[in-house]
């Protein structure tokens, strides 16, 4: 993914979200703009194109209400699913946080962890996705504000907390979440964008080295190469039989 492409979709994110808020009676104060999630559509389409560039047919890409089976619940709706020849190539969540971080940060953690855990359980318990295990991705866009950048947030609990979180801002906690998701295989790939509107215009950064647009694209390519190899071998075997 080129930097100019990322800049374009980040700008589209802000434009679409602003239009959503303006259209709502409460000006988005009740969170309607976030729930609509269409402000993430430009970013979703950019990621979808990476699968096409890697060798996946557009017919395999599902963006509208794709459901996958769960284990602890019957099903879960994902934001982007790629399925070819009965193989789940990828399932990707696209989430954002604009304002209200202190009220929503734990919800974001729990949603992300629960979605991935349920999908992995569906595979290990029921082999829901066949012989090729699911590949999960997580894309997160965070608005940088004075609230997200303030360090030394409380880490108090009834028992000792992980000392790694001491002194972290909300922004850094989100980064740590994505970093650990990837490191532990909860999600196989991630993309973390921090963005804000300034007098000079809309800017963004990718502060997490393991979750940049470039790293995400490389991992998509690797997954597609693997799945296409499996698909080819399966077709060869079927022909031989």
PyMOL commands that set and color helices and strands:
alter all, ss='L'
color gray80, all
select helices_A, chain A and resi 3-23+32-36+38-54+58-60+101-126+146-149+163-165+170-183+209-211+213-240
alter helices_A, ss='H'
color red, helices_A
select strands_A, chain A and resi 61-62+66-69+75-78+80-84+87-97+136-143+189-198+201-205
alter strands_A, ss='S'
color yellow, strands_A
deselect
rebuild
show_as cartoon
